[in-house]
Amino acid sequence: MATTTAGQRREQAKRDYDAFLAACPTRELLSTLTDKWAALVIAALASGPQRHSDLARRIAGVSQKMLTQTLRTLERDGLLTRTVTASVPARVDYQLTPLGHDLFPVMVAIKTWAETHMDRVFQARAQFDARS
């Protein structure tokens, strides 16, 4: 059996990932990335490190529990870091990692598209509902 380098294994894994397959791990990642809170957190952190309370104020409607859960998921996936600074009270900052910054343009493009096309979506919904 031939041995492979780590680089060769990564290249093979790239070829093996197919989100259309039920067992593909990219499905879980896509689920995380398409969550509205994850998209908004990534967009909010693009301007630099922020505290939990800053994010909660910026992202209207997110509960403390949901924000915490989203931050933990994004940290686990390597998209942001959590930095605790010893003080009274302790200071916790979140910021995008290089991987998170790499994802940022895609997430902002989707957010911008939604904001730009919302009137057309409302129109399509009204037309659909009128037919039903």
C-alpha positions as CSV (number, residue, x, y, z in Angstrom):
1,M,0.0,0.0,0.0
2,A,1.5,3.4,-1.1
3,T,1.8,6.1,1.4
4,T,0.4,9.6,0.7
5,T,1.4,13.0,1.9
6,A,-0.9,15.3,3.9
7,G,-1.2,17.5,0.8
8,Q,-2.2,14.5,-1.4
9,R,-4.8,13.5,1.2
10,R,-6.2,17.0,1.2
11,E,-6.4,17.1,-2.6
12,Q,-8.2,13.7,-2.6
13,A,-10.6,14.9,0.1
14,K,-11.5,18.0,-2.1
15,R,-12.3,15.6,-4.9
16,D,-14.3,13.4,-2.6
17,Y,-16.6,16.1,-1.1
18,D,-20.0,16.3,-2.8
19,A,-22.7,18.1,-0.9
20,F,-25.4,16.2,-2.9
21,L,-24.4,13.0,-1.1
22,A,-26.2,12.5,2.3
23,A,-23.1,11.4,4.1
24,C,-20.9,14.3,2.9
25,P,-19.6,16.5,5.8
26,T,-20.1,19.6,3.7
27,R,-23.8,19.3,4.3
28,E,-23.4,20.1,8.0
29,L,-21.1,23.1,7.1
30,L,-23.7,24.3,4.5
31,S,-26.3,24.1,7.2
32,T,-24.3,26.3,9.5
33,L,-23.4,28.8,6.7
34,T,-26.9,29.2,5.5
35,D,-28.2,30.0,9.0
36,K,-29.3,33.7,9.1
37,W,-27.6,34.3,12.4
38,A,-24.3,32.9,11.2
39,A,-24.5,35.1,8.1
40,L,-25.2,38.2,10.1
41,V,-22.5,37.5,12.7
42,I,-19.9,37.0,10.0
43,A,-21.0,40.3,8.3
44,A,-20.9,42.1,11.6
45,L,-17.4,40.9,12.5
46,A,-15.9,42.0,9.2
47,S,-15.3,45.5,10.7
48,G,-13.2,44.0,13.5
49,P,-13.3,42.4,16.9
50,Q,-16.5,42.8,18.8
51,R,-17.9,41.8,22.2
52,H,-21.0,39.6,22.6
53,S,-23.0,42.7,23.8
54,D,-21.9,44.7,20.7
55,L,-23.1,41.8,18.4
56,A,-26.4,41.5,20.3
57,R,-27.0,45.2,19.8
58,R,-26.0,45.1,16.1
59,I,-28.1,42.0,15.2
60,A,-31.6,42.9,16.0
61,G,-33.8,40.1,17.2
62,V,-31.2,37.5,18.1
63,S,-31.5,36.0,21.5
64,Q,-28.6,35.8,23.9
65,K,-28.8,32.0,23.7
66,M,-29.0,31.9,19.9
67,L,-26.1,34.3,19.5
68,T,-23.9,32.3,22.0
69,Q,-24.8,29.1,20.1
70,T,-24.0,30.6,16.8
71,L,-20.6,32.0,18.0
72,R,-19.6,28.6,19.4
73,T,-20.5,26.9,16.1
74,L,-18.5,29.4,14.1
75,E,-15.6,29.1,16.5
76,R,-15.7,25.3,16.2
77,D,-15.7,25.6,12.4
78,G,-12.6,27.8,12.5
79,L,-14.4,30.9,11.2
80,L,-13.9,33.1,14.3
81,T,-11.8,33.2,17.4
82,R,-12.9,34.0,21.0
83,T,-10.4,35.9,23.1
84,V,-10.8,36.3,26.8
85,T,-8.9,39.2,28.5
86,A,-8.5,38.9,32.2
87,S,-10.2,41.9,33.8
88,V,-13.1,42.6,36.1
89,P,-15.4,41.7,34.6
90,A,-13.7,39.5,32.1
91,R,-13.6,40.8,28.5
92,V,-14.5,38.5,25.7
93,D,-13.9,39.5,22.1
94,Y,-14.8,37.7,18.9
95,Q,-13.1,38.2,15.5
96,L,-13.0,36.5,12.2
97,T,-10.1,34.2,11.4
98,P,-8.4,34.2,8.0
99,L,-10.8,31.4,7.0
100,G,-13.7,33.6,8.2
101,H,-12.4,36.6,6.2
102,D,-12.2,34.3,3.2
103,L,-15.8,33.5,3.6
104,F,-16.9,37.1,4.3
105,P,-17.3,38.3,0.6
106,V,-19.6,35.4,-0.2
107,M,-21.8,36.1,2.8
108,V,-21.9,39.8,2.2
109,A,-22.8,39.2,-1.4
110,I,-25.8,37.1,-0.4
111,K,-26.9,39.7,2.2
112,T,-26.5,42.5,-0.4
113,W,-28.4,40.5,-3.0
114,A,-31.3,39.9,-0.5
115,E,-31.4,43.6,0.4
116,T,-31.3,44.6,-3.3
117,H,-34.0,42.2,-4.5
118,M,-36.4,42.2,-1.6
119,D,-39.0,44.3,-3.5
120,R,-39.0,41.7,-6.4
121,V,-39.3,38.9,-3.9
122,F,-42.3,40.6,-2.3
123,Q,-43.8,41.0,-5.8
124,A,-43.2,37.3,-6.7
125,R,-44.8,36.3,-3.4
126,A,-47.9,38.4,-4.0
127,Q,-48.3,37.0,-7.5
128,F,-47.9,33.4,-6.2
129,D,-50.3,34.0,-3.3
130,A,-52.9,35.5,-5.7
131,R,-52.8,32.3,-7.8
132,S,-53.2,30.0,-4.8
